[in-house]
C-alpha cells in the first residue's frame, strides 16, 4: 500500500554534496562524494565528513527515542484491551517498537556515540523525539488509530529510509518497515471491527480520528521551506523525499482508506485536485506543533518522567548483565591462557 515511495526518482542535483569545511581531507572527501553520487552505501568503517556523521547521530537517535517513547501511549492500554486476542496483538506491537528502538540505538552506536550519552540526552530533555507521542490515548479506538495513522505515517516516512546512504540505518529500516506494516494493518482491522459495532463504538473511532489526524500530518516535520535540515539531508542521500512530499503521499493514500472505514477526516478543505493529481488539504497548526516539540505538549512531562523512572528501575538489570559479561570474559581469558 505504501511501497510506491520506493519508486521516486532522485531529482537532479539532490545528490550533489555541498563543499565541506576546508579542514576535511580533499581526497577522502572526493571518495565520499563519489560514493554518494553513485548511490553507494557508507559503512561504519568508511571515512565520512563530520557533519554527515553528526546529522546521522541526530536523526537516528531521535528516531530511536521516538520508538521507545512511542511504546508508552499504547502500552497504557495493554491491561485494558477488550479481548485476549487484542491484548496479544498489542503486546507484540509494543514489544516490536522496543525492538526498533534497540536496532536504532545500535545503528547510532556504529557512528561512535555511546548509548548512555544518547539516553542522557533524552532523559534531560535535550534530545527530540516524535511530537505525536506527547498526546494522550483516551479510549480504545485511539489504539486502532495509532496503528492505522501513526504507523501509516511512520511507514510512509521510513520506506525511503531503506535507501538511506548510511548502511546500518538503511538495513535496520527494512526490518522495521515490515513490522510497521503489520502494525498498520492490525490498527485498521481493529477499527473496521469497531465501525461494524454499536453507534457508541463508531463515535469513539470518529473522535479518535478527529484528535489524531492533524497531529499525524505534523509528524512529517515542518514545511519544506521551514525545514533547516532537509536540503543537506537530501543531498547526502539520508532523506530521499521531502517532508511536504511525504505528507502529500500519506494524505493521498489515507483518504480512500478513510472512505472504506466510514470515517470523516476532520478537514473541510480536503478535496481532490484534478490538476495536481493530489488531495488539497487545510492548514496545519505549526504553533501547536512547535510548542509540543519544545516540551510543552499535553504529555511531554509525563512521558519523560515515565522513561526516566523505567531507566532508573532497570539499573540493576544493566549492572547484572555487565557483571555477567565481565565474568564470562575473565573465564574465556583464563581458558585461553
Ligand atoms: N517531532 O529540518 P527538519 C514511529 C524537528 S517513529 C519532533 O525537517 P529533519 C514508530 C527535527 O528533528 C516516528 N521533532 O528535520 C511508532 C528538527 O530538529 P533538530 C519517528 C520534529 O531531521 C509508531 C526540526 O524539527 N520517525 O512513529 C518532528 O530533516 C507507533 C526541523 O525539522 C523518525 O524519526 C516531529 N514530528 O526531518 C512507534 C523517522 N519533525 O534535530 C510507536 C526518521 C521535525 O534540528 C508507535 N526521521 N522535527 O533540533 C526523519 O525522517 C526526520 O528526522 C524527520 C525530520 C522527517 C522527522
Boltz pocket constraint, residues with backbone or C-beta under 6 A from the ligand:
constraints:
  - pocket:
      binder: B
      contacts: [[A, 58], [A, 59], [A, 62], [A, 63], [A, 64], [A, 66], [A, 67], [A, 70], [A, 71], [A, 97], [A, 128], [A, 129], [A, 130], [A, 131], [A, 132], [A, 146], [A, 150], [A, 151], [A, 154], [A, 157], [A, 218], [A, 219], [A, 220], [A, 221], [A, 222], [A, 226], [A, 227], [A, 228], [A, 229], [A, 230], [A, 233], [A, 239], [A, 243], [A, 293]]
      max_distance: 6.0
